[in-house]
């Protein structure tokens, strides 16, 4: 089956191959190996290490300014400027 490589080194997997390989829409990552003149791709599952709800909570809490926080605009945030 013929497919074309783009300038960005991307190829489209033909629909017939997608069906035969039983690829799902959720298959986003592939392991690619080159051996003896053959390029092989294999779908792999990547597990999120931090659940999305925990990550969102971390970002919200990490970006929340609390008493005692020093902003980057503060003179005290640069130890070389203290006492000048």
PyMOL Python script that loads the backbone (N, CA, C, O; Angstrom):
from pymol import cmd

cmd.read_pdbstr("""\
ATOM      1  N   UNK A   1       0.844  -1.170   0.000  1.00  0.00           N
ATOM      2  CA  UNK A   1       0.000   0.000   0.000  1.00  0.00           C
ATOM      3  C   UNK A   1       0.896   1.242   0.000  1.00  0.00           C
ATOM      4  O   UNK A   1       1.886   1.293   0.730  1.00  0.00           O
ATOM      5  N   UNK A   2       0.565   2.200  -0.783  1.00  0.00           N
ATOM      6  CA  UNK A   2       1.383   3.395  -0.959  1.00  0.00           C
ATOM      7  C   UNK A   2       0.878   4.538  -0.087  1.00  0.00           C
ATOM      8  O   UNK A   2      -0.324   4.798  -0.019  1.00  0.00           O
ATOM      9  N   UNK A   3       1.805   5.213   0.575  1.00  0.00           N
ATOM     10  CA  UNK A   3       1.491   6.426   1.321  1.00  0.00           C
ATOM     11  C   UNK A   3       2.634   7.400   1.116  1.00  0.00           C
ATOM     12  O   UNK A   3       3.746   6.988   0.787  1.00  0.00           O
ATOM     13  N   UNK A   4       2.380   8.681   1.303  1.00  0.00           N
ATOM     14  CA  UNK A   4       3.373   9.717   1.023  1.00  0.00           C
ATOM     15  C   UNK A   4       3.819  10.381   2.330  1.00  0.00           C
ATOM     16  O   UNK A   4       3.007  10.654   3.214  1.00  0.00           O
ATOM     17  N   UNK A   5       5.126  10.632   2.428  1.00  0.00           N
ATOM     18  CA  UNK A   5       5.691  11.340   3.570  1.00  0.00           C
ATOM     19  C   UNK A   5       5.632  12.829   3.287  1.00  0.00           C
ATOM     20  O   UNK A   5       5.993  13.268   2.195  1.00  0.00           O
ATOM     21  N   UNK A   6       5.176  13.617   4.265  1.00  0.00           N
ATOM     22  CA  UNK A   6       5.090  15.064   4.096  1.00  0.00           C
ATOM     23  C   UNK A   6       6.425  15.717   4.436  1.00  0.00           C
ATOM     24  O   UNK A   6       7.349  15.052   4.902  1.00  0.00           O
ATOM     25  N   UNK A   7       6.518  17.016   4.201  1.00  0.00           N
ATOM     26  CA  UNK A   7       7.735  17.763   4.554  1.00  0.00           C
ATOM     27  C   UNK A   7       8.045  17.667   6.042  1.00  0.00           C
ATOM     28  O   UNK A   7       9.204  17.720   6.452  1.00  0.00           O
ATOM     29  N   UNK A   8       7.001  17.527   6.839  1.00  0.00           N
ATOM     30  CA  UNK A   8       7.171  17.424   8.294  1.00  0.00           C
ATOM     31  C   UNK A   8       7.417  15.996   8.759  1.00  0.00           C
ATOM     32  O   UNK A   8       7.273  15.694   9.944  1.00  0.00           O
ATOM     33  N   UNK A   9       7.787  15.118   7.836  1.00  0.00           N
ATOM     34  CA  UNK A   9       8.049  13.706   8.130  1.00  0.00           C
ATOM     35  C   UNK A   9       6.848  12.977   8.707  1.00  0.00           C
ATOM     36  O   UNK A   9       7.005  12.072   9.526  1.00  0.00           O
ATOM     37  N   UNK A  10       5.653  13.363   8.288  1.00  0.00           N
ATOM     38  CA  UNK A  10       4.439  12.694   8.738  1.00  0.00           C
ATOM     39  C   UNK A  10       3.895  11.822   7.614  1.00  0.00           C
ATOM     40  O   UNK A  10       4.029  12.146   6.434  1.00  0.00           O
ATOM     41  N   UNK A  11       3.279  10.710   8.003  1.00  0.00           N
ATOM     42  CA  UNK A  11       2.598   9.859   7.034  1.00  0.00           C
ATOM     43  C   UNK A  11       1.189   9.594   7.530  1.00  0.00           C
ATOM     44  O   UNK A  11       0.917   9.673   8.728  1.00  0.00           O
ATOM     45  N   UNK A  12       0.302   9.282   6.611  1.00  0.00           N
ATOM     46  CA  UNK A  12      -1.055   8.900   6.959  1.00  0.00           C
ATOM     47  C   UNK A  12      -1.136   7.388   6.872  1.00  0.00           C
ATOM     48  O   UNK A  12      -0.719   6.787   5.882  1.00  0.00           O
ATOM     49  N   UNK A  13      -1.682   6.774   7.930  1.00  0.00           N
ATOM     50  CA  UNK A  13      -1.883   5.334   7.895  1.00  0.00           C
ATOM     51  C   UNK A  13      -3.158   5.089   7.095  1.00  0.00           C
ATOM     52  O   UNK A  13      -4.227   5.566   7.477  1.00  0.00           O
ATOM     53  N   UNK A  14      -3.060   4.350   5.988  1.00  0.00           N
ATOM     54  CA  UNK A  14      -4.249   4.109   5.175  1.00  0.00           C
ATOM     55  C   UNK A  14      -5.369   3.440   5.978  1.00  0.00           C
ATOM     56  O   UNK A  14      -5.114   2.618   6.858  1.00  0.00           O
ATOM     57  N   UNK A  15      -6.607   3.806   5.659  1.00  0.00           N
ATOM     58  CA  UNK A  15      -7.776   3.318   6.389  1.00  0.00           C
ATOM     59  C   UNK A  15      -7.811   1.784   6.436  1.00  0.00           C
ATOM     60  O   UNK A  15      -8.151   1.201   7.465  1.00  0.00           O
ATOM     61  N   UNK A  16      -7.461   1.140   5.324  1.00  0.00           N
ATOM     62  CA  UNK A  16      -7.466  -0.326   5.281  1.00  0.00           C
ATOM     63  C   UNK A  16      -6.524  -0.918   6.333  1.00  0.00           C
ATOM     64  O   UNK A  16      -6.852  -1.926   6.960  1.00  0.00           O
ATOM     65  N   UNK A  17      -5.357  -0.298   6.530  1.00  0.00           N
ATOM     66  CA  UNK A  17      -4.395  -0.757   7.536  1.00  0.00           C
ATOM     67  C   UNK A  17      -4.939  -0.482   8.939  1.00  0.00           C
ATOM     68  O   UNK A  17      -4.793  -1.315   9.834  1.00  0.00           O
ATOM     69  N   UNK A  18      -5.558   0.672   9.131  1.00  0.00           N
ATOM     70  CA  UNK A  18      -6.154   1.016  10.435  1.00  0.00           C
ATOM     71  C   UNK A  18      -7.182  -0.049  10.821  1.00  0.00           C
ATOM     72  O   UNK A  18      -7.233  -0.482  11.972  1.00  0.00           O
ATOM     73  N   UNK A  19      -7.998  -0.466   9.855  1.00  0.00           N
ATOM     74  CA  UNK A  19      -9.027  -1.480  10.119  1.00  0.00           C
ATOM     75  C   UNK A  19      -8.382  -2.834  10.413  1.00  0.00           C
ATOM     76  O   UNK A  19      -8.740  -3.492  11.391  1.00  0.00           O
ATOM     77  N   UNK A  20      -7.433  -3.253   9.571  1.00  0.00           N
ATOM     78  CA  UNK A  20      -6.774  -4.549   9.771  1.00  0.00           C
ATOM     79  C   UNK A  20      -6.031  -4.614  11.103  1.00  0.00           C
ATOM     80  O   UNK A  20      -6.024  -5.651  11.765  1.00  0.00           O
ATOM     81  N   UNK A  21      -5.407  -3.502  11.491  1.00  0.00           N
ATOM     82  CA  UNK A  21      -4.644  -3.462  12.739  1.00  0.00           C
ATOM     83  C   UNK A  21      -5.540  -3.206  13.954  1.00  0.00           C
ATOM     84  O   UNK A  21      -5.083  -3.219  15.097  1.00  0.00           O
ATOM     85  N   UNK A  22      -6.819  -2.976  13.679  1.00  0.00           N
ATOM     86  CA  UNK A  22      -7.798  -2.694  14.743  1.00  0.00           C
ATOM     87  C   UNK A  22      -7.372  -1.512  15.607  1.00  0.00           C
ATOM     88  O   UNK A  22      -7.517  -1.539  16.830  1.00  0.00           O
ATOM     89  N   UNK A  23      -6.849  -0.478  14.961  1.00  0.00           N
ATOM     90  CA  UNK A  23      -6.466   0.725  15.688  1.00  0.00           C
ATOM     91  C   UNK A  23      -7.731   1.471  16.107  1.00  0.00           C
ATOM     92  O   UNK A  23      -8.710   1.544  15.365  1.00  0.00           O
ATOM     93  N   UNK A  24      -7.678   2.017  17.311  1.00  0.00           N
ATOM     94  CA  UNK A  24      -8.809   2.785  17.834  1.00  0.00           C
ATOM     95  C   UNK A  24      -8.476   4.269  17.753  1.00  0.00           C
ATOM     96  O   UNK A  24      -7.313   4.649  17.622  1.00  0.00           O
ATOM     97  N   UNK A  25      -9.506   5.099  17.833  1.00  0.00           N
ATOM     98  CA  UNK A  25      -9.278   6.547  17.836  1.00  0.00           C
ATOM     99  C   UNK A  25      -8.426   6.967  19.023  1.00  0.00           C
ATOM    100  O   UNK A  25      -7.721   7.975  18.964  1.00  0.00           O
ATOM    101  N   UNK A  26      -8.492   6.197  20.093  1.00  0.00           N
ATOM    102  CA  UNK A  26      -7.730   6.535  21.301  1.00  0.00           C
ATOM    103  C   UNK A  26      -6.255   6.145  21.201  1.00  0.00           C
ATOM    104  O   UNK A  26      -5.462   6.518  22.065  1.00  0.00           O
ATOM    105  N   UNK A  27      -5.876   5.398  20.157  1.00  0.00           N
ATOM    106  CA  UNK A  27      -4.465   5.053  19.958  1.00  0.00           C
ATOM    107  C   UNK A  27      -3.743   6.277  19.407  1.00  0.00           C
ATOM    108  O   UNK A  27      -3.793   6.562  18.211  1.00  0.00           O
ATOM    109  N   UNK A  28      -3.070   6.996  20.305  1.00  0.00           N
ATOM    110  CA  UNK A  28      -2.408   8.246  19.919  1.00  0.00           C
ATOM    111  C   UNK A  28      -0.888   8.115  19.847  1.00  0.00           C
ATOM    112  O   UNK A  28      -0.234   8.876  19.134  1.00  0.00           O
ATOM    113  N   UNK A  29      -0.325   7.161  20.576  1.00  0.00           N
ATOM    114  CA  UNK A  29       1.129   7.025  20.640  1.00  0.00           C
ATOM    115  C   UNK A  29       1.551   5.687  20.044  1.00  0.00           C
ATOM    116  O   UNK A  29       0.875   4.671  20.206  1.00  0.00           O
ATOM    117  N   UNK A  30       2.693   5.716  19.346  1.00  0.00           N
ATOM    118  CA  UNK A  30       3.193   4.517  18.690  1.00  0.00           C
ATOM    119  C   UNK A  30       4.693   4.386  18.944  1.00  0.00           C
ATOM    120  O   UNK A  30       5.427   5.374  18.954  1.00  0.00           O
ATOM    121  N   UNK A  31       5.125   3.155  19.146  1.00  0.00           N
ATOM    122  CA  UNK A  31       6.548   2.851  19.233  1.00  0.00           C
ATOM    123  C   UNK A  31       7.008   2.570  17.803  1.00  0.00           C
ATOM    124  O   UNK A  31       6.405   1.754  17.105  1.00  0.00           O
ATOM    125  N   UNK A  32       8.059   3.234  17.374  1.00  0.00           N
ATOM    126  CA  UNK A  32       8.549   3.074  16.009  1.00  0.00           C
ATOM    127  C   UNK A  32       9.951   2.478  16.057  1.00  0.00           C
ATOM    128  O   UNK A  32      10.825   2.965  16.774  1.00  0.00           O
ATOM    129  N   UNK A  33      10.147   1.415  15.282  1.00  0.00           N
ATOM    130  CA  UNK A  33      11.426   0.702  15.264  1.00  0.00           C
ATOM    131  C   UNK A  33      11.852   0.517  13.815  1.00  0.00           C
ATOM    132  O   UNK A  33      11.025   0.268  12.938  1.00  0.00           O
ATOM    133  N   UNK A  34      13.148   0.640  13.576  1.00  0.00           N
ATOM    134  CA  UNK A  34      13.717   0.383  12.247  1.00  0.00           C
ATOM    135  C   UNK A  34      14.673  -0.793  12.374  1.00  0.00           C
ATOM    136  O   UNK A  34      15.669  -0.709  13.093  1.00  0.00           O
ATOM    137  N   UNK A  35      14.379  -1.893  11.681  1.00  0.00           N
ATOM    138  CA  UNK A  35      15.244  -3.069  11.721  1.00  0.00           C
ATOM    139  C   UNK A  35      15.347  -3.683  10.327  1.00  0.00           C
ATOM    140  O   UNK A  35      14.330  -3.961   9.691  1.00  0.00           O
ATOM    141  N   UNK A  36      16.548  -3.888   9.862  1.00  0.00           N
ATOM    142  CA  UNK A  36      16.807  -4.580   8.602  1.00  0.00           C
ATOM    143  C   UNK A  36      16.011  -3.996   7.437  1.00  0.00           C
ATOM    144  O   UNK A  36      15.464  -4.737   6.621  1.00  0.00           O
ATOM    145  N   UNK A  37      15.948  -2.669   7.364  1.00  0.00           N
ATOM    146  CA  UNK A  37      15.269  -2.010   6.254  1.00  0.00           C
ATOM    147  C   UNK A  37      13.764  -1.919   6.379  1.00  0.00           C
ATOM    148  O   UNK A  37      13.093  -1.493   5.439  1.00  0.00           O
ATOM    149  N   UNK A  38      13.218  -2.311   7.521  1.00  0.00           N
ATOM    150  CA  UNK A  38      11.765  -2.283   7.723  1.00  0.00           C
ATOM    151  C   UNK A  38      11.420  -1.332   8.867  1.00  0.00           C
ATOM    152  O   UNK A  38      12.007  -1.406   9.947  1.00  0.00           O
ATOM    153  N   UNK A  39      10.466  -0.442   8.619  1.00  0.00           N
ATOM    154  CA  UNK A  39       9.962   0.458   9.654  1.00  0.00           C
ATOM    155  C   UNK A  39       8.702  -0.185  10.229  1.00  0.00           C
ATOM    156  O   UNK A  39       7.750  -0.468   9.501  1.00  0.00           O
ATOM    157  N   UNK A  40       8.707  -0.412  11.539  1.00  0.00           N
ATOM    158  CA  UNK A  40       7.550  -1.015  12.197  1.00  0.00           C
ATOM    159  C   UNK A  40       6.977  -0.033  13.214  1.00  0.00           C
ATOM    160  O   UNK A  40       7.722   0.610  13.954  1.00  0.00           O
ATOM    161  N   UNK A  41       5.662   0.078  13.245  1.00  0.00           N
ATOM    162  CA  UNK A  41       5.024   0.918  14.255  1.00  0.00           C
ATOM    163  C   UNK A  41       4.069   0.048  15.062  1.00  0.00           C
ATOM    164  O   UNK A  41       3.393  -0.831  14.528  1.00  0.00           O
ATOM    165  N   UNK A  42       4.035   0.317  16.357  1.00  0.00           N
ATOM    166  CA  UNK A  42       3.198  -0.465  17.265  1.00  0.00           C
ATOM    167  C   UNK A  42       2.492   0.492  18.210  1.00  0.00           C
ATOM    168  O   UNK A  42       3.147   1.311  18.853  1.00  0.00           O
ATOM    169  N   UNK A  43       1.164   0.409  18.309  1.00  0.00           N
ATOM    170  CA  UNK A  43       0.462   1.303  19.243  1.00  0.00           C
ATOM    171  C   UNK A  43       0.843   0.976  20.686  1.00  0.00           C
ATOM    172  O   UNK A  43       0.971  -0.192  21.055  1.00  0.00           O
ATOM    173  N   UNK A  44       1.019   1.998  21.481  1.00  0.00           N
ATOM    174  CA  UNK A  44       1.310   1.829  22.907  1.00  0.00           C
ATOM    175  C   UNK A  44       0.359   2.709  23.701  1.00  0.00           C
ATOM    176  O   UNK A  44      -0.100   3.747  23.224  1.00  0.00           O
ATOM    177  N   UNK A  45       0.074   2.276  24.920  1.00  0.00           N
ATOM    178  CA  UNK A  45      -0.775   3.062  25.799  1.00  0.00           C
ATOM    179  C   UNK A  45       0.103   3.823  26.774  1.00  0.00           C
ATOM    180  O   UNK A  45       1.004   3.250  27.386  1.00  0.00           O
ATOM    181  N   UNK A  46      -0.158   5.099  26.917  1.00  0.00           N
ATOM    182  CA  UNK A  46       0.559   5.948  27.858  1.00  0.00           C
ATOM    183  C   UNK A  46      -0.385   6.229  29.009  1.00  0.00           C
ATOM    184  O   UNK A  46      -1.491   6.730  28.810  1.00  0.00           O
ATOM    185  N   UNK A  47       0.054   5.905  30.209  1.00  0.00           N
ATOM    186  CA  UNK A  47      -0.784   6.112  31.382  1.00  0.00           C
ATOM    187  C   UNK A  47      -0.448   7.453  32.012  1.00  0.00           C
ATOM    188  O   UNK A  47       0.717   7.764  32.256  1.00  0.00           O
ATOM    189  N   UNK A  48      -1.484   8.244  32.274  1.00  0.00           N
ATOM    190  CA  UNK A  48      -1.268   9.505  32.973  1.00  0.00           C
ATOM    191  C   UNK A  48      -0.839   9.201  34.398  1.00  0.00           C
ATOM    192  O   UNK A  48      -1.467   8.394  35.084  1.00  0.00           O
ATOM    193  N   UNK A  49       0.222   9.844  34.838  1.00  0.00           N
ATOM    194  CA  UNK A  49       0.702   9.600  36.197  1.00  0.00           C
ATOM    195  C   UNK A  49      -0.103  10.387  37.230  1.00  0.00           C
ATOM    196  O   UNK A  49      -0.215   9.977  38.385  1.00  0.00           O
ATOM    197  N   UNK A  50      -0.653  11.504  36.809  1.00  0.00           N
ATOM    198  CA  UNK A  50      -1.475  12.314  37.705  1.00  0.00           C
ATOM    199  C   UNK A  50      -2.871  12.360  37.101  1.00  0.00           C
ATOM    200  O   UNK A  50      -3.037  12.792  35.960  1.00  0.00           O
ATOM    201  N   UNK A  51      -3.887  11.914  37.857  1.00  0.00           N
ATOM    202  CA  UNK A  51      -5.250  12.001  37.322  1.00  0.00           C
ATOM    203  C   UNK A  51      -5.597  13.447  36.988  1.00  0.00           C
ATOM    204  O   UNK A  51      -5.185  14.355  37.710  1.00  0.00           O
ATOM    205  N   UNK A  52      -6.350  13.683  35.905  1.00  0.00           N
ATOM    206  CA  UNK A  52      -6.669  15.052  35.475  1.00  0.00           C
ATOM    207  C   UNK A  52      -7.250  15.930  36.579  1.00  0.00           C
ATOM    208  O   UNK A  52      -6.907  17.108  36.675  1.00  0.00           O
ATOM    209  N   UNK A  53      -8.133  15.366  37.420  1.00  0.00           N
ATOM    210  CA  UNK A  53      -8.736  16.187  38.490  1.00  0.00           C
ATOM    211  C   UNK A  53      -7.690  16.597  39.528  1.00  0.00           C
ATOM    212  O   UNK A  53      -7.772  17.696  40.077  1.00  0.00           O
ATOM    213  N   UNK A  54      -6.711  15.737  39.807  1.00  0.00           N
ATOM    214  CA  UNK A  54      -5.649  16.086  40.753  1.00  0.00           C
ATOM    215  C   UNK A  54      -4.731  17.140  40.151  1.00  0.00           C
ATOM    216  O   UNK A  54      -4.287  18.051  40.849  1.00  0.00           O
ATOM    217  N   UNK A  55      -4.444  17.020  38.851  1.00  0.00           N
ATOM    218  CA  UNK A  55      -3.592  17.997  38.172  1.00  0.00           C
ATOM    219  C   UNK A  55      -4.259  19.370  38.177  1.00  0.00           C
ATOM    220  O   UNK A  55      -3.606  20.377  38.453  1.00  0.00           O
ATOM    221  N   UNK A  56      -5.556  19.416  37.872  1.00  0.00           N
ATOM    222  CA  UNK A  56      -6.287  20.687  37.880  1.00  0.00           C
ATOM    223  C   UNK A  56      -6.249  21.318  39.262  1.00  0.00           C
ATOM    224  O   UNK A  56      -6.055  22.527  39.387  1.00  0.00           O
ATOM    225  N   UNK A  57      -6.432  20.513  40.297  1.00  0.00           N
ATOM    226  CA  UNK A  57      -6.403  21.006  41.678  1.00  0.00           C
ATOM    227  C   UNK A  57      -5.017  21.561  42.013  1.00  0.00           C
ATOM    228  O   UNK A  57      -4.897  22.612  42.643  1.00  0.00           O
ATOM    229  N   UNK A  58      -3.974  20.846  41.587  1.00  0.00           N
ATOM    230  CA  UNK A  58      -2.602  21.290  41.825  1.00  0.00           C
ATOM    231  C   UNK A  58      -2.329  22.634  41.159  1.00  0.00           C
ATOM    232  O   UNK A  58      -1.718  23.513  41.768  1.00  0.00           O
ATOM    233  N   UNK A  59      -2.770  22.801  39.930  1.00  0.00           N
ATOM    234  CA  UNK A  59      -2.565  24.053  39.196  1.00  0.00           C
ATOM    235  C   UNK A  59      -3.315  25.193  39.878  1.00  0.00           C
ATOM    236  O   UNK A  59      -2.765  26.279  40.062  1.00  0.00           O
ATOM    237  N   UNK A  60      -4.571  24.946  40.254  1.00  0.00           N
ATOM    238  CA  UNK A  60      -5.352  25.999  40.921  1.00  0.00           C
ATOM    239  C   UNK A  60      -4.699  26.419  42.231  1.00  0.00           C
ATOM    240  O   UNK A  60      -4.589  27.612  42.513  1.00  0.00           O
ATOM    241  N   UNK A  61      -4.266  25.456  43.029  1.00  0.00           N
ATOM    242  CA  UNK A  61      -3.657  25.769  44.312  1.00  0.00           C
ATOM    243  C   UNK A  61      -2.282  26.416  44.125  1.00  0.00           C
ATOM    244  O   UNK A  61      -1.920  27.341  44.853  1.00  0.00           O
ATOM    245  N   UNK A  62      -1.519  25.923  43.143  1.00  0.00           N
ATOM    246  CA  UNK A  62      -0.182  26.458  42.906  1.00  0.00           C
ATOM    247  C   UNK A  62      -0.186  27.874  42.379  1.00  0.00           C
ATOM    248  O   UNK A  62       0.772  28.613  42.603  1.00  0.00           O
ATOM    249  N   UNK A  63      -1.240  28.275  41.682  1.00  0.00           N
ATOM    250  CA  UNK A  63      -1.315  29.616  41.121  1.00  0.00           C
ATOM    251  C   UNK A  63      -2.071  30.589  42.015  1.00  0.00           C
ATOM    252  O   UNK A  63      -2.229  31.761  41.674  1.00  0.00           O
ATOM    253  N   UNK A  64      -2.537  30.102  43.155  1.00  0.00           N
ATOM    254  CA  UNK A  64      -3.290  30.953  44.083  1.00  0.00           C
ATOM    255  C   UNK A  64      -2.307  31.684  45.003  1.00  0.00           C
ATOM    256  O   UNK A  64      -1.469  31.057  45.651  1.00  0.00           O
ATOM    257  N   UNK A  65      -2.420  33.010  45.053  1.00  0.00           N
ATOM    258  CA  UNK A  65      -1.544  33.795  45.912  1.00  0.00           C
ATOM    259  C   UNK A  65      -2.043  33.716  47.347  1.00  0.00           C
ATOM    260  O   UNK A  65      -3.227  33.924  47.614  1.00  0.00           O
ATOM    261  N   UNK A  66      -1.144  33.419  48.259  1.00  0.00           N
ATOM    262  CA  UNK A  66      -1.485  33.289  49.664  1.00  0.00           C
ATOM    263  C   UNK A  66      -0.642  34.260  50.483  1.00  0.00           C
ATOM    264  O   UNK A  66       0.402  34.717  50.018  1.00  0.00           O
ATOM    265  N   UNK A  67      -1.091  34.582  51.714  1.00  0.00           N
ATOM    266  CA  UNK A  67      -0.332  35.498  52.571  1.00  0.00           C
ATOM    267  C   UNK A  67       1.115  35.011  52.747  1.00  0.00           C
ATOM    268  O   UNK A  67       1.363  33.828  52.979  1.00  0.00           O
ATOM    269  N   UNK A  68       2.044  35.936  52.632  1.00  0.00           N
ATOM    270  CA  UNK A  68       3.454  35.612  52.773  1.00  0.00           C
ATOM    271  C   UNK A  68       4.153  35.284  51.462  1.00  0.00           C
ATOM    272  O   UNK A  68       5.381  35.196  51.423  1.00  0.00           O
ATOM    273  N   UNK A  69       3.382  35.100  50.379  1.00  0.00           N
ATOM    274  CA  UNK A  69       3.992  34.837  49.077  1.00  0.00           C
ATOM    275  C   UNK A  69       4.721  36.087  48.592  1.00  0.00           C
ATOM    276  O   UNK A  69       4.269  37.208  48.826  1.00  0.00           O
ATOM    277  N   UNK A  70       5.841  35.890  47.922  1.00  0.00           N
ATOM    278  CA  UNK A  70       6.605  36.996  47.355  1.00  0.00           C
ATOM    279  C   UNK A  70       6.450  36.933  45.846  1.00  0.00           C
ATOM    280  O   UNK A  70       6.725  35.900  45.236  1.00  0.00           O
ATOM    281  N   UNK A  71       6.016  38.022  45.240  1.00  0.00           N
ATOM    282  CA  UNK A  71       5.834  38.027  43.789  1.00  0.00           C
ATOM    283  C   UNK A  71       7.159  38.327  43.100  1.00  0.00           C
ATOM    284  O   UNK A  71       8.098  38.820  43.725  1.00  0.00           O
ATOM    285  N   UNK A  72       7.224  38.030  41.823  1.00  0.00           N
ATOM    286  CA  UNK A  72       8.457  38.266  41.081  1.00  0.00           C
ATOM    287  C   UNK A  72       8.739  39.750  40.905  1.00  0.00           C
ATOM    288  O   UNK A  72       9.861  40.129  40.567  1.00  0.00           O
ATOM    289  N   UNK A  73       7.735  40.597  41.128  1.00  0.00           N
ATOM    290  CA  UNK A  73       7.922  42.040  40.998  1.00  0.00           C
ATOM    291  C   UNK A  73       8.423  42.666  42.300  1.00  0.00           C
ATOM    292  O   UNK A  73       8.815  43.833  42.328  1.00  0.00           O
ATOM    293  N   UNK A  74       8.404  41.889  43.359  1.00  0.00           N
ATOM    294  CA  UNK A  74       8.819  42.391  44.672  1.00  0.00           C
ATOM    295  C   UNK A  74      10.334  42.532  44.728  1.00  0.00           C
ATOM    296  O   UNK A  74      11.058  41.706  44.173  1.00  0.00           O
ATOM    297  N   UNK A  75      10.812  43.572  45.393  1.00  0.00           N
ATOM    298  CA  UNK A  75      12.258  43.759  45.553  1.00  0.00           C
ATOM    299  C   UNK A  75      12.832  42.658  46.431  1.00  0.00           C
ATOM    300  O   UNK A  75      13.994  42.281  46.277  1.00  0.00           O
ATOM    301  N   UNK A  76      12.025  42.139  47.349  1.00  0.00           N
ATOM    302  CA  UNK A  76      12.510  41.100  48.257  1.00  0.00           C
ATOM    303  C   UNK A  76      12.715  39.766  47.538  1.00  0.00           C
ATOM    304  O   UNK A  76      13.376  38.880  48.079  1.00  0.00           O
ATOM    305  N   UNK A  77      12.165  39.603  46.332  1.00  0.00           N
ATOM    306  CA  UNK A  77      12.308  38.332  45.620  1.00  0.00           C
ATOM    307  C   UNK A  77      13.720  38.159  45.067  1.00  0.00           C
ATOM    308  O   UNK A  77      14.106  37.042  44.724  1.00  0.00           O
ATOM    309  N   UNK A  78      14.491  39.227  44.972  1.00  0.00           N
ATOM    310  CA  UNK A  78      15.859  39.149  44.482  1.00  0.00           C
ATOM    311  C   UNK A  78      16.805  39.405  45.664  1.00  0.00           C
ATOM    312  O   UNK A  78      16.918  40.544  46.118  1.00  0.00           O
ATOM    313  N   UNK A  79      17.483  38.371  46.168  1.00  0.00           N
ATOM    314  CA  UNK A  79      18.337  38.558  47.339  1.00  0.00           C
ATOM    315  C   UNK A  79      19.456  39.571  47.129  1.00  0.00           C
ATOM    316  O   UNK A  79      19.977  40.104  48.109  1.00  0.00           O
ATOM    317  N   UNK A  80      19.842  39.855  45.894  1.00  0.00           N
ATOM    318  CA  UNK A  80      20.907  40.818  45.644  1.00  0.00           C
ATOM    319  C   UNK A  80      20.427  42.268  45.837  1.00  0.00           C
ATOM    320  O   UNK A  80      21.240  43.176  46.012  1.00  0.00           O
ATOM    321  N   UNK A  81      19.112  42.474  45.805  1.00  0.00           N
ATOM    322  CA  UNK A  81      18.567  43.821  45.942  1.00  0.00           C
ATOM    323  C   UNK A  81      18.206  44.169  47.390  1.00  0.00           C
ATOM    324  O   UNK A  81      17.840  45.311  47.666  1.00  0.00           O
ATOM    325  N   UNK A  82      18.300  43.211  48.317  1.00  0.00           N
ATOM    326  CA  UNK A  82      17.921  43.478  49.698  1.00  0.00           C
ATOM    327  C   UNK A  82      18.893  44.484  50.305  1.00  0.00           C
ATOM    328  O   UNK A  82      20.111  44.358  50.183  1.00  0.00           O
ATOM    329  N   UNK A  83      18.325  45.467  50.949  1.00  0.00           N
ATOM    330  CA  UNK A  83      19.127  46.475  51.628  1.00  0.00           C
ATOM    331  C   UNK A  83      19.688  47.548  50.712  1.00  0.00           C
ATOM    332  O   UNK A  83      20.489  48.361  51.175  1.00  0.00           O
ATOM    333  N   UNK A  84      19.331  47.597  49.491  1.00  0.00           N
ATOM    334  CA  UNK A  84      19.841  48.640  48.582  1.00  0.00           C
ATOM    335  C   UNK A  84      18.900  49.802  48.535  1.00  0.00           C
ATOM    336  O   UNK A  84      19.156  50.775  47.826  1.00  0.00           O
TER     337      UNK A  84
END
""", "prot")
cmd.dss("prot")
cmd.show_as("cartoon", "prot")
cmd.util.cbc("prot")
cmd.orient("prot")
